[in-house]
Amino acid sequence: MARESTEQARQHVLMRLRWPNGFRCPQCGSGGALNVDRQMIQCSRCATQTYLRAGTIMGGSHLPLETWFRAARIVKKSRDVSATQLQRHLGLSRWETAAILLKKLRASSRSRANILLGHPRMKPGVNALAHAITAAVVRALERRKRGA
């Protein structure tokens, strides 16, 4: 139960990072949305379905958001971390998964975009806000994990 609520909290954060002013349909621009499931949002006007991770570096990934958030925190703290070290920190069974994560996170951080969203076309002010929200959420989750 706690794991699911944490994953939902991360999905909520990701939604706020992607659409800081509320969801906007990529097809028609409408602001109305229905949550089809935890990973998909449907426009209430044109019924276009948008995946929460689509258009981010996490698009197409089946890894839990927790893994992405932890990997982003590790890469942000230590830029010279290796794929083997990342694999060990995250408890991944395959080195290749860690290598792909590392490659995507490094490319995203080089583009000066939000490390999780990896969207270089975002406005600089939005990037700063996204980084601040990501950092605040990571700190809150770490405090909750420690029981403080």
N, CA, C and O atoms as a GROMACS GRO file, in nm:
protein
  592
    1MET      N    1   0.082  -0.120   0.000
    1MET     CA    2   0.000   0.000   0.000
    1MET      C    3   0.086   0.126   0.000
    1MET      O    4   0.060   0.219  -0.077
    2ALA      N    5   0.190   0.130   0.086
    2ALA     CA    6   0.276   0.248   0.094
    2ALA      C    7   0.351   0.268  -0.037
    2ALA      O    8   0.369   0.381  -0.083
    3ARG      N    9   0.395   0.157  -0.097
    3ARG     CA   10   0.468   0.167  -0.224
    3ARG      C   11   0.378   0.225  -0.333
    3ARG      O   12   0.424   0.308  -0.412
    4GLU      N   13   0.252   0.183  -0.338
    4GLU     CA   14   0.160   0.235  -0.439
    4GLU      C   15   0.133   0.383  -0.416
    4GLU      O   16   0.126   0.459  -0.513
    5SER      N   17   0.116   0.425  -0.291
    5SER     CA   18   0.091   0.567  -0.265
    5SER      C   19   0.213   0.651  -0.300
    5SER      O   20   0.199   0.764  -0.346
    6THR      N   21   0.333   0.598  -0.279
    6THR     CA   22   0.455   0.668  -0.317
    6THR      C   23   0.463   0.680  -0.468
    6THR      O   24   0.501   0.785  -0.520
    7GLU      N   25   0.429   0.575  -0.539
    7GLU     CA   26   0.429   0.579  -0.686
    7GLU      C   27   0.326   0.679  -0.736
    7GLU      O   28   0.351   0.752  -0.832
    8GLN      N   29   0.210   0.684  -0.671
    8GLN     CA   30   0.108   0.782  -0.709
    8GLN      C   31   0.157   0.924  -0.682
    8GLN      O   32   0.129   1.015  -0.760
    9ALA      N   33   0.229   0.943  -0.572
    9ALA     CA   34   0.284   1.076  -0.542
    9ALA      C   35   0.383   1.117  -0.650
    9ALA      O   36   0.385   1.233  -0.691
   10ARG      N   37   0.465   1.024  -0.694
   10ARG     CA   38   0.561   1.054  -0.801
   10ARG      C   39   0.489   1.084  -0.932
   10ARG      O   40   0.532   1.172  -1.008
   11GLN      N   41   0.381   1.012  -0.960
   11GLN     CA   42   0.304   1.041  -1.081
   11GLN      C   43   0.243   1.180  -1.074
   11GLN      O   44   0.239   1.252  -1.173
   12HIS      N   45   0.197   1.217  -0.956
   12HIS     CA   46   0.140   1.351  -0.937
   12HIS      C   47   0.248   1.458  -0.960
   12HIS      O   48   0.223   1.560  -1.024
   13VAL      N   49   0.368   1.434  -0.907
   13VAL     CA   50   0.479   1.527  -0.926
   13VAL      C   51   0.514   1.537  -1.074
   13VAL      O   52   0.533   1.647  -1.126
   14LEU      N   53   0.522   1.424  -1.141
   14LEU     CA   54   0.555   1.424  -1.283
   14LEU      C   55   0.450   1.501  -1.362
   14LEU      O   56   0.483   1.573  -1.456
   15MET      N   57   0.324   1.485  -1.325
   15MET     CA   58   0.217   1.558  -1.394
   15MET      C   59   0.234   1.708  -1.372
   15MET      O   60   0.216   1.787  -1.465
   16ARG      N   61   0.267   1.748  -1.249
   16ARG     CA   62   0.289   1.891  -1.221
   16ARG      C   63   0.412   1.944  -1.294
   16ARG      O   64   0.414   2.060  -1.335
   17LEU      N   65   0.513   1.861  -1.309
   17LEU     CA   66   0.633   1.904  -1.382
   17LEU      C   67   0.604   1.922  -1.530
   17LEU      O   68   0.649   2.019  -1.592
   18ARG      N   69   0.528   1.830  -1.586
   18ARG     CA   70   0.497   1.839  -1.730
   18ARG      C   71   0.402   1.951  -1.761
   18ARG      O   72   0.419   2.020  -1.862
   19TRP      N   73   0.302   1.970  -1.676
   19TRP     CA   74   0.200   2.073  -1.700
   19TRP      C   75   0.187   2.160  -1.575
   19TRP      O   76   0.092   2.143  -1.498
   20PRO      N   77   0.281   2.253  -1.554
   20PRO     CA   78   0.277   2.336  -1.432
   20PRO      C   79   0.150   2.420  -1.420
   20PRO      O   80   0.108   2.453  -1.308
   21ASN      N   81   0.089   2.455  -1.531
   21ASN     CA   82  -0.034   2.535  -1.529
   21ASN      C   83  -0.157   2.449  -1.554
   21ASN      O   84  -0.262   2.501  -1.593
   22GLY      N   85  -0.146   2.321  -1.531
   22GLY     CA   86  -0.257   2.229  -1.556
   22GLY      C   87  -0.245   2.164  -1.692
   22GLY      O   88  -0.182   2.217  -1.783
   23PHE      N   89  -0.306   2.048  -1.706
   23PHE     CA   90  -0.299   1.970  -1.830
   23PHE      C   91  -0.355   2.050  -1.947
   23PHE      O   92  -0.458   2.116  -1.936
   24ARG      N   93  -0.285   2.041  -2.059
   24ARG     CA   94  -0.331   2.096  -2.187
   24ARG      C   95  -0.318   1.985  -2.291
   24ARG      O   96  -0.211   1.925  -2.305
   25CYS      N   97  -0.425   1.958  -2.361
   25CYS     CA   98  -0.425   1.854  -2.463
   25CYS      C   99  -0.327   1.893  -2.574
   25CYS      O  100  -0.332   2.005  -2.624
   26PRO      N  101  -0.238   1.801  -2.614
   26PRO     CA  102  -0.144   1.832  -2.722
   26PRO      C  103  -0.213   1.843  -2.858
   26PRO      O  104  -0.157   1.902  -2.951
   27GLN      N  105  -0.332   1.787  -2.870
   27GLN     CA  106  -0.404   1.787  -2.997
   27GLN      C  107  -0.490   1.913  -3.015
   27GLN      O  108  -0.479   1.982  -3.116
   28CYS      N  109  -0.574   1.943  -2.916
   28CYS     CA  110  -0.670   2.053  -2.932
   28CYS      C  111  -0.645   2.172  -2.839
   28CYS      O  112  -0.704   2.278  -2.857
   29GLY      N  113  -0.557   2.154  -2.739
   29GLY     CA  114  -0.526   2.263  -2.647
   29GLY      C  115  -0.624   2.280  -2.533
   29GLY      O  116  -0.608   2.372  -2.453
   30SER      N  117  -0.723   2.195  -2.524
   30SER     CA  118  -0.822   2.204  -2.418
   30SER      C  119  -0.758   2.173  -2.282
   30SER      O  120  -0.660   2.099  -2.274
   31GLY      N  121  -0.815   2.228  -2.178
   31GLY     CA  122  -0.763   2.206  -2.044
   31GLY      C  123  -0.834   2.096  -1.969
   31GLY      O  124  -0.790   2.058  -1.860
   32GLY      N  125  -0.942   2.044  -2.021
   32GLY     CA  126  -1.017   1.940  -1.952
   32GLY      C  127  -0.955   1.804  -1.971
   32GLY      O  128  -0.913   1.769  -2.082
   33ALA      N  129  -0.949   1.727  -1.865
   33ALA     CA  130  -0.887   1.594  -1.875
   33ALA      C  131  -0.955   1.495  -1.782
   33ALA      O  132  -1.009   1.532  -1.678
   34LEU      N  133  -0.949   1.370  -1.822
   34LEU     CA  134  -0.997   1.258  -1.741
   34LEU      C  135  -0.879   1.164  -1.722
   34LEU      O  136  -0.803   1.139  -1.815
   35ASN      N  137  -0.864   1.112  -1.602
   35ASN     CA  138  -0.761   1.012  -1.579
   35ASN      C  139  -0.816   0.876  -1.618
   35ASN      O  140  -0.905   0.823  -1.551
   36VAL      N  141  -0.764   0.820  -1.726
   36VAL     CA  142  -0.807   0.689  -1.771
   36VAL      C  143  -0.749   0.584  -1.678
   36VAL      O  144  -0.821   0.496  -1.631
   37ASP      N  145  -0.622   0.593  -1.652
   37ASP     CA  146  -0.557   0.510  -1.550
   37ASP      C  147  -0.439   0.590  -1.497
   37ASP      O  148  -0.425   0.708  -1.528
   38ARG      N  149  -0.354   0.526  -1.419
   38ARG     CA  150  -0.246   0.600  -1.354
   38ARG      C  151  -0.144   0.654  -1.453
   38ARG      O  152  -0.074   0.750  -1.422
   39GLN      N  153  -0.136   0.595  -1.571
   39GLN     CA  154  -0.034   0.635  -1.667
   39GLN      C  155  -0.089   0.714  -1.785
   39GLN      O  156  -0.011   0.765  -1.866
   40MET      N  157  -0.220   0.726  -1.797
   40MET     CA  158  -0.280   0.786  -1.915
   40MET      C  159  -0.384   0.891  -1.878
   40MET      O  160  -0.462   0.874  -1.784
   41ILE      N  161  -0.383   1.000  -1.954
   41ILE     CA  162  -0.480   1.108  -1.937
   41ILE      C  163  -0.554   1.123  -2.069
   41ILE      O  164  -0.492   1.118  -2.176
   42GLN      N  165  -0.684   1.142  -2.062
   42GLN     CA  166  -0.764   1.158  -2.184
   42GLN      C  167  -0.827   1.296  -2.184
   42GLN      O  168  -0.884   1.340  -2.084
   43CYS      N  169  -0.815   1.363  -2.297
   43CYS     CA  170  -0.876   1.495  -2.314
   43CYS      C  171  -1.028   1.479  -2.310
   43CYS      O  172  -1.084   1.391  -2.376
   44SER      N  173  -1.093   1.565  -2.233
   44SER     CA  174  -1.239   1.555  -2.223
   44SER      C  175  -1.309   1.615  -2.345
   44SER      O  176  -1.429   1.596  -2.363
   45ARG      N  177  -1.235   1.686  -2.427
   45ARG     CA  178  -1.295   1.748  -2.545
   45ARG      C  179  -1.280   1.661  -2.670
   45ARG      O  180  -1.380   1.632  -2.737
   46CYS      N  181  -1.156   1.618  -2.703
   46CYS     CA  182  -1.134   1.544  -2.828
   46CYS      C  183  -1.101   1.397  -2.806
   46CYS      O  184  -1.082   1.323  -2.903
   47ALA      N  185  -1.093   1.354  -2.681
   47ALA     CA  186  -1.067   1.214  -2.643
   47ALA      C  187  -0.925   1.167  -2.679
   47ALA      O  188  -0.900   1.046  -2.681
   48THR      N  189  -0.833   1.259  -2.707
   48THR     CA  190  -0.693   1.221  -2.730
   48THR      C  191  -0.635   1.169  -2.600
   48THR      O  192  -0.650   1.231  -2.494
   49GLN      N  193  -0.568   1.055  -2.608
   49GLN     CA  194  -0.508   0.997  -2.489
   49GLN      C  195  -0.358   1.029  -2.488
   49GLN      O  196  -0.289   1.013  -2.589
   50THR      N  197  -0.310   1.074  -2.373
   50THR     CA  198  -0.171   1.112  -2.357
   50THR      C  199  -0.113   1.034  -2.240
   50THR      O  200  -0.169   1.034  -2.131
   51TYR      N  201  -0.002   0.967  -2.265
   51TYR     CA  202   0.066   0.897  -2.157
   51TYR      C  203   0.149   0.996  -2.077
   51TYR      O  204   0.210   1.086  -2.134
   52LEU      N  205   0.150   0.979  -1.948
   52LEU     CA  206   0.221   1.068  -1.858
   52LEU      C  207   0.370   1.075  -1.893
   52LEU      O  208   0.430   1.182  -1.884
   53ARG      N  209   0.429   0.964  -1.931
   53ARG     CA  210   0.572   0.960  -1.961
   53ARG      C  211   0.606   0.996  -2.105
   53ARG      O  212   0.722   1.019  -2.137
   54ALA      N  213   0.507   1.001  -2.192
   54ALA     CA  214   0.532   1.028  -2.334
   54ALA      C  215   0.598   1.164  -2.350
   54ALA      O  216   0.558   1.262  -2.287
   55GLY      N  217   0.700   1.170  -2.435
   55GLY     CA  218   0.770   1.294  -2.459
   55GLY      C  219   0.876   1.327  -2.355
   55GLY      O  220   0.938   1.433  -2.360
   56THR      N  221   0.899   1.236  -2.261
   56THR     CA  222   1.004   1.254  -2.161
   56THR      C  223   1.110   1.147  -2.185
   56THR      O  224   1.092   1.060  -2.270
   57ILE      N  225   1.219   1.154  -2.111
   57ILE     CA  226   1.321   1.050  -2.126
   57ILE      C  227   1.272   0.917  -2.072
   57ILE      O  228   1.334   0.814  -2.097
   58MET      N  229   1.160   0.918  -1.999
   58MET     CA  230   1.104   0.795  -1.944
   58MET      C  231   1.005   0.729  -2.039
   58MET      O  232   0.955   0.620  -2.011
   59GLY      N  233   0.978   0.793  -2.152
   59GLY     CA  234   0.884   0.738  -2.248
   59GLY      C  235   0.926   0.601  -2.296
   59GLY      O  236   1.041   0.581  -2.334
   60GLY      N  237   0.834   0.507  -2.295
   60GLY     CA  238   0.862   0.371  -2.340
   60GLY      C  239   0.927   0.284  -2.234
   60GLY      O  240   0.948   0.165  -2.257
   61SER      N  241   0.958   0.340  -2.119
   61SER     CA  242   1.023   0.264  -2.013
   61SER      C  243   0.920   0.196  -1.925
   61SER      O  244   0.814   0.252  -1.897
   62HIS      N  245   0.952   0.076  -1.882
   62HIS     CA  246   0.864   0.004  -1.791
   62HIS      C  247   0.914   0.010  -1.647
   62HIS      O  248   0.855  -0.050  -1.557
   63LEU      N  249   1.023   0.083  -1.626
   63LEU     CA  250   1.077   0.095  -1.491
   63LEU      C  251   0.984   0.182  -1.407
   63LEU      O  252   0.924   0.277  -1.458
   64PRO      N  253   0.970   0.151  -1.279
   64PRO     CA  254   0.887   0.235  -1.193
   64PRO      C  255   0.946   0.376  -1.182
   64PRO      O  256   1.066   0.396  -1.199
   65LEU      N  257   0.860   0.473  -1.156
   65LEU     CA  258   0.907   0.610  -1.140
   65LEU      C  259   1.008   0.620  -1.026
   65LEU      O  260   1.100   0.702  -1.032
   66GLU      N  261   0.991   0.539  -0.924
   66GLU     CA  262   1.086   0.539  -0.811
   66GLU      C  263   1.228   0.516  -0.861
   66GLU      O  264   1.321   0.584  -0.816
   67THR      N  265   1.245   0.423  -0.952
   67THR     CA  266   1.378   0.393  -1.006
   67THR      C  267   1.433   0.513  -1.082
   67THR      O  268   1.550   0.547  -1.067
   68TRP      N  269   1.349   0.579  -1.162
   68TRP     CA  270   1.392   0.697  -1.236
   68TRP      C  271   1.431   0.809  -1.141
   68TRP      O  272   1.534   0.874  -1.160
   69PHE      N  273   1.348   0.834  -1.038
   69PHE     CA  274   1.377   0.941  -0.944
   69PHE      C  275   1.506   0.914  -0.868
   69PHE      O  276   1.588   1.004  -0.850
   70ARG      N  277   1.524   0.790  -0.823
   70ARG     CA  278   1.647   0.754  -0.752
   70ARG      C  279   1.768   0.767  -0.843
   70ARG      O  280   1.872   0.819  -0.801
   71ALA      N  281   1.756   0.721  -0.967
   71ALA     CA  282   1.867   0.731  -1.062
   71ALA      C  283   1.902   0.878  -1.089
   71ALA      O  284   2.019   0.914  -1.096
   72ALA      N  285   1.800   0.961  -1.104
   72ALA     CA  286   1.824   1.105  -1.128
   72ALA      C  287   1.897   1.167  -1.010
   72ALA      O  288   1.988   1.248  -1.029
   73ARG      N  289   1.858   1.129  -0.889
   73ARG     CA  290   1.924   1.182  -0.770
   73ARG      C  291   2.070   1.138  -0.764
   73ARG      O  292   2.158   1.218  -0.731
   74ILE      N  293   2.097   1.012  -0.797
   74ILE     CA  294   2.234   0.960  -0.794
   74ILE      C  295   2.320   1.030  -0.899
   74ILE      O  296   2.432   1.070  -0.870
   75VAL      N  297   2.267   1.044  -1.020
   75VAL     CA  298   2.343   1.107  -1.128
   75VAL      C  299   2.366   1.254  -1.098
   75VAL      O  300   2.472   1.308  -1.129
   76LYS      N  301   2.269   1.319  -1.037
   76LYS     CA  302   2.283   1.461  -1.003
   76LYS      C  303   2.391   1.480  -0.896
   76LYS      O  304   2.468   1.576  -0.902
   77LYS      N  305   2.397   1.389  -0.799
   77LYS     CA  306   2.497   1.398  -0.692
   77LYS      C  307   2.637   1.367  -0.742
   77LYS      O  308   2.733   1.436  -0.708
   78SER      N  309   2.648   1.264  -0.824
   78SER     CA  310   2.780   1.218  -0.869
   78SER      C  311   2.779   1.200  -1.020
   78SER      O  312   2.734   1.097  -1.072
   79ARG      N  313   2.829   1.298  -1.089
   79ARG     CA  314   2.828   1.296  -1.236
   79ARG      C  315   2.916   1.185  -1.294
   79ARG      O  316   2.894   1.142  -1.407
   80ASP      N  317   3.015   1.139  -1.217
   80ASP     CA  318   3.106   1.038  -1.270
   80ASP      C  319   3.070   0.895  -1.228
   80ASP      O  320   3.155   0.806  -1.230
   81VAL      N  321   2.944   0.874  -1.190
   81VAL     CA  322   2.899   0.740  -1.153
   81VAL      C  323   2.899   0.650  -1.277
   81VAL      O  324   2.865   0.695  -1.387
   82SER      N  325   2.937   0.526  -1.259
   82SER     CA  326   2.940   0.431  -1.371
   82SER      C  327   2.808   0.354  -1.377
   82SER      O  328   2.729   0.356  -1.282
   83ALA      N  329   2.785   0.288  -1.489
   83ALA     CA  330   2.664   0.207  -1.504
   83ALA      C  331   2.662   0.093  -1.402
   83ALA      O  332   2.556   0.058  -1.350
   84THR      N  333   2.778   0.035  -1.374
   84THR     CA  334   2.786  -0.074  -1.276
   84THR      C  335   2.751  -0.023  -1.136
   84THR      O  336   2.680  -0.090  -1.062
   85GLN      N  337   2.800   0.097  -1.101
   85GLN     CA  338   2.767   0.155  -0.971
   85GLN      C  339   2.618   0.187  -0.962
   85GLN      O  340   2.554   0.162  -0.860
   86LEU      N  341   2.564   0.243  -1.070
   86LEU     CA  342   2.422   0.275  -1.073
   86LEU      C  343   2.338   0.148  -1.060
   86LEU      O  344   2.237   0.146  -0.988
   87GLN      N  345   2.379   0.043  -1.129
   87GLN     CA  346   2.309  -0.085  -1.121
   87GLN      C  347   2.305  -0.134  -0.976
   87GLN      O  348   2.202  -0.180  -0.927
   88ARG      N  349   2.419  -0.125  -0.909
   88ARG     CA  350   2.428  -0.171  -0.771
   88ARG      C  351   2.342  -0.085  -0.678
   88ARG      O  352   2.270  -0.139  -0.593
   89HIS      N  353   2.347   0.049  -0.694
   89HIS     CA  354   2.268   0.139  -0.609
   89HIS      C  355   2.118   0.116  -0.626
   89HIS      O  356   2.042   0.123  -0.529
   90LEU      N  357   2.075   0.090  -0.749
   90LEU     CA  358   1.932   0.075  -0.777
   90LEU      C  359   1.882  -0.068  -0.759
   90LEU      O  360   1.761  -0.091  -0.757
   91GLY      N  361   1.974  -0.162  -0.747
   91GLY     CA  362   1.935  -0.302  -0.733
   91GLY      C  363   1.880  -0.361  -0.862
   91GLY      O  364   1.792  -0.447  -0.860
   92LEU      N  365   1.933  -0.314  -0.974
   92LEU     CA  366   1.888  -0.365  -1.105
   92LEU      C  367   1.956  -0.496  -1.137
   92LEU      O  368   2.072  -0.516  -1.099
   93SER      N  369   1.887  -0.584  -1.205
   93SER     CA  370   1.946  -0.714  -1.238
   93SER      C  371   2.033  -0.709  -1.362
   93SER      O  372   2.121  -0.792  -1.380
   94ARG      N  373   2.008  -0.611  -1.450
   94ARG     CA  374   2.083  -0.604  -1.575
   94ARG      C  375   2.166  -0.476  -1.583
   94ARG      O  376   2.116  -0.366  -1.556
   95TRP      N  377   2.291  -0.491  -1.620
   95TRP     CA  378   2.380  -0.378  -1.638
   95TRP      C  379   2.330  -0.290  -1.752
   95TRP      O  380   2.343  -0.167  -1.746
   96GLU      N  381   2.275  -0.350  -1.856
   96GLU     CA  382   2.230  -0.275  -1.973
   96GLU      C  383   2.122  -0.174  -1.936
   96GLU      O  384   2.120  -0.063  -1.990
   97THR      N  385   2.033  -0.211  -1.844
   97THR     CA  386   1.928  -0.119  -1.800
   97THR      C  387   1.991   0.003  -1.734
   97THR      O  388   1.950   0.116  -1.761
   98ALA      N  389   2.089  -0.020  -1.648
   98ALA     CA  390   2.158   0.091  -1.581
   98ALA      C  391   2.231   0.178  -1.684
   98ALA      O  392   2.233   0.300  -1.671
   99ALA      N  393   2.291   0.117  -1.783
   99ALA     CA  394   2.364   0.192  -1.886
   99ALA      C  395   2.269   0.282  -1.966
   99ALA      O  396   2.303   0.396  -1.997
  100ILE      N  397   2.152   0.231  -2.000
  100ILE     CA  398   2.053   0.310  -2.074
  100ILE      C  399   2.002   0.425  -1.988
  100ILE      O  400   1.991   0.538  -2.035
  101LEU      N  401   1.972   0.396  -1.861
  101LEU     CA  402   1.928   0.501  -1.768
  101LEU      C  403   2.033   0.611  -1.760
  101LEU      O  404   2.001   0.730  -1.771
  102LEU      N  405   2.157   0.571  -1.741
  102LEU     CA  406   2.267   0.666  -1.727
  102LEU      C  407   2.283   0.751  -1.853
  102LEU      O  408   2.302   0.872  -1.845
  103LYS      N  409   2.276   0.688  -1.968
  103LYS     CA  410   2.290   0.760  -2.095
  103LYS      C  411   2.180   0.864  -2.111
  103LYS      O  412   2.206   0.978  -2.149
  104LYS      N  413   2.056   0.824  -2.083
  104LYS     CA  414   1.944   0.917  -2.098
  104LYS      C  415   1.952   1.032  -1.998
  104LYS      O  416   1.928   1.148  -2.034
  105LEU      N  417   1.987   1.002  -1.872
  105LEU     CA  418   1.995   1.106  -1.771
  105LEU      C  419   2.108   1.204  -1.801
  105LEU      O  420   2.091   1.325  -1.783
  106ARG      N  421   2.222   1.154  -1.845
  106ARG     CA  422   2.334   1.243  -1.878
  106ARG      C  423   2.300   1.331  -1.998
  106ARG      O  424   2.332   1.450  -1.999
  107ALA      N  425   2.238   1.272  -2.099
  107ALA     CA  426   2.201   1.352  -2.217
  107ALA      C  427   2.100   1.459  -2.179
  107ALA      O  428   2.107   1.572  -2.228
  108SER      N  429   2.009   1.426  -2.092
  108SER     CA  430   1.908   1.522  -2.048
  108SER      C  431   1.972   1.635  -1.968
  108SER      O  432   1.936   1.751  -1.986
  109SER      N  433   2.066   1.601  -1.881
  109SER     CA  434   2.129   1.706  -1.800
  109SER      C  435   2.219   1.795  -1.885
  109SER      O  436   2.236   1.913  -1.853
  110ARG      N  437   2.277   1.743  -1.992
  110ARG     CA  438   2.361   1.824  -2.082
  110ARG      C  439   2.276   1.922  -2.161
  110ARG      O  440   2.325   2.030  -2.198
  111SER      N  441   2.151   1.887  -2.187
  111SER     CA  442   2.066   1.975  -2.267
  111SER      C  443   2.008   2.089  -2.183
  111SER      O  444   1.932   2.171  -2.234
  112ARG      N  445   2.044   2.094  -2.054
  112ARG     CA  446   1.997   2.197  -1.962
  112ARG      C  447   1.847   2.191  -1.940
  112ARG      O  448   1.786   2.288  -1.893
  113ALA      N  449   1.788   2.080  -1.974
  113ALA     CA  450   1.645   2.061  -1.949
  113ALA      C  451   1.629   1.995  -1.812
  113ALA      O  452   1.728   1.959  -1.749
  114ASN      N  453   1.507   1.981  -1.768
  114ASN     CA  454   1.484   1.910  -1.644
  114ASN      C  455   1.535   1.768  -1.661
  114ASN      O  456   1.507   1.703  -1.762
  115ILE      N  457   1.610   1.720  -1.563
  115ILE     CA  458   1.678   1.591  -1.577
  115ILE      C  459   1.579   1.476  -1.598
  115ILE      O  460   1.612   1.378  -1.666
  116LEU      N  461   1.460   1.485  -1.540
  116LEU     CA  462   1.362   1.376  -1.558
  116LEU      C  463   1.277   1.395  -1.682
  116LEU      O  464   1.244   1.298  -1.751
  117LEU      N  465   1.243   1.518  -1.710
  117LEU     CA  466   1.156   1.540  -1.826
  117LEU      C  467   1.234   1.533  -1.956
  117LEU      O  468   1.183   1.484  -2.057
  118GLY      N  469   1.357   1.582  -1.954
  118GLY     CA  470   1.439   1.574  -2.074
  118GLY      C  471   1.376   1.644  -2.192
  118GLY      O  472   1.377   1.592  -2.304
  119HIS      N  473   1.320   1.760  -2.169
  119HIS     CA  474   1.248   1.830  -2.274
  119HIS      C  475   1.316   1.964  -2.299
  119HIS      O  476   1.280   2.062  -2.234
  120PRO      N  477   1.414   1.972  -2.391
  120PRO     CA  478   1.492   2.094  -2.409
  120PRO      C  479   1.411   2.213  -2.458
  120PRO      O  480   1.460   2.326  -2.450
  121ARG      N  481   1.291   2.194  -2.508
  121ARG     CA  482   1.213   2.306  -2.560
  121ARG      C  483   1.136   2.379  -2.450
  121ARG      O  484   1.070   2.479  -2.477
  122MET      N  485   1.146   2.330  -2.327
  122MET     CA  486   1.078   2.398  -2.217
  122MET      C  487   1.143   2.533  -2.192
  122MET      O  488   1.263   2.549  -2.214
  123LYS      N  489   1.065   2.629  -2.144
  123LYS     CA  490   1.118   2.762  -2.114
  123LYS      C  491   1.209   2.755  -1.992
  123LYS      O  492   1.185   2.674  -1.903
  124PRO      N  493   1.313   2.840  -1.986
  124PRO     CA  494   1.406   2.837  -1.872
  124PRO      C  495   1.338   2.852  -1.737
  124PRO      O  496   1.378   2.784  -1.642
  125GLY      N  497   1.239   2.937  -1.725
  125GLY     CA  498   1.170   2.954  -1.597
  125GLY      C  499   1.099   2.827  -1.554
  125GLY      O  500   1.096   2.793  -1.435
  126VAL      N  501   1.042   2.755  -1.651
  126VAL     CA  502   0.976   2.628  -1.621
  126VAL      C  503   1.079   2.526  -1.577
  126VAL      O  504   1.053   2.448  -1.485
  127ASN      N  505   1.198   2.525  -1.642
  127ASN     CA  506   1.303   2.432  -1.602
  127ASN      C  507   1.345   2.456  -1.457
  127ASN      O  508   1.361   2.360  -1.381
  128ALA      N  509   1.362   2.582  -1.419
  128ALA     CA  510   1.401   2.614  -1.282
  128ALA      C  511   1.294   2.567  -1.184
  128ALA      O  512   1.326   2.511  -1.079
  129LEU      N  513   1.168   2.591  -1.217
  129LEU     CA  514   1.058   2.546  -1.133
  129LEU      C  515   1.057   2.394  -1.124
  129LEU      O  516   1.039   2.337  -1.015
  130ALA      N  517   1.075   2.328  -1.237
  130ALA     CA  518   1.075   2.182  -1.238
  130ALA      C  519   1.188   2.127  -1.152
  130ALA      O  520   1.167   2.032  -1.077
  131HIS      N  521   1.307   2.186  -1.161
  131HIS     CA  522   1.419   2.142  -1.077
  131HIS      C  523   1.387   2.164  -0.930
  131HIS      O  524   1.416   2.078  -0.846
  132ALA      N  525   1.328   2.277  -0.897
  132ALA     CA  526   1.294   2.306  -0.758
  132ALA      C  527   1.192   2.207  -0.705
  132ALA      O  528   1.205   2.157  -0.593
  133ILE      N  529   1.090   2.176  -0.784
  133ILE     CA  530   0.988   2.081  -0.742
  133ILE      C  531   1.049   1.943  -0.725
  133ILE      O  532   1.023   1.874  -0.626
  134THR      N  533   1.131   1.901  -0.822
  134THR     CA  534   1.196   1.770  -0.814
  134THR      C  535   1.279   1.760  -0.687
  134THR      O  536   1.271   1.661  -0.615
  135ALA      N  537   1.360   1.864  -0.659
  135ALA     CA  538   1.445   1.862  -0.540
  135ALA      C  539   1.361   1.857  -0.413
  135ALA      O  540   1.394   1.784  -0.320
  136ALA      N  541   1.252   1.934  -0.408
  136ALA     CA  542   1.167   1.936  -0.290
  136ALA      C  543   1.101   1.800  -0.267
  136ALA      O  544   1.094   1.752  -0.154
  137VAL      N  545   1.054   1.738  -0.373
  137VAL     CA  546   0.990   1.608  -0.360
  137VAL      C  547   1.090   1.502  -0.317
  137VAL      O  548   1.059   1.418  -0.233
  138VAL      N  549   1.209   1.506  -0.374
  138VAL     CA  550   1.312   1.409  -0.337
  138VAL      C  551   1.345   1.424  -0.188
  138VAL      O  552   1.357   1.324  -0.117
  139ARG      N  553   1.360   1.547  -0.141
  139ARG     CA  554   1.390   1.570   0.002
  139ARG      C  555   1.275   1.518   0.089
  139ARG      O  556   1.299   1.455   0.192
  140ALA      N  557   1.152   1.546   0.049
  140ALA     CA  558   1.036   1.501   0.128
  140ALA      C  559   1.029   1.349   0.133
  140ALA      O  560   1.001   1.291   0.237
  141LEU      N  561   1.054   1.285   0.020
  141LEU     CA  562   1.051   1.138   0.017
  141LEU      C  563   1.164   1.079   0.100
  141LEU      O  564   1.145   0.976   0.165
  142GLU      N  565   1.282   1.144   0.100
  142GLU     CA  566   1.392   1.095   0.181
  142GLU      C  567   1.360   1.109   0.329
  142GLU      O  568   1.390   1.019   0.407
  143ARG      N  569   1.298   1.223   0.369
  143ARG     CA  570   1.260   1.241   0.510
  143ARG      C  571   1.158   1.137   0.552
  143ARG      O  572   1.167   1.080   0.661
  144ARG      N  573   1.060   1.111   0.464
  144ARG     CA  574   0.956   1.012   0.496
  144ARG      C  575   1.019   0.874   0.511
  144ARG      O  576   0.979   0.796   0.598
  145LYS      N  577   1.118   0.844   0.425
  145LYS     CA  578   1.184   0.714   0.429
  145LYS      C  579   1.260   0.696   0.559
  145LYS      O  580   1.262   0.587   0.617
  146ARG      N  581   1.324   0.806   0.607
  146ARG     CA  582   1.401   0.800   0.732
  146ARG      C  583   1.309   0.801   0.854
  146ARG      O  584   1.352   0.767   0.964
  147GLY      N  585   1.183   0.839   0.834
  147GLY     CA  586   1.089   0.844   0.944
  147GLY      C  587   1.094   0.973   1.022
  147GLY      O  588   1.044   0.981   1.135
  148ALA      N  589   1.154   1.074   0.962
  148ALA     CA  590   1.165   1.204   1.031
  148ALA      C  591   1.046   1.291   1.006
  148ALA      O  592   1.040   1.404   1.056
   0.00000   0.00000   0.00000
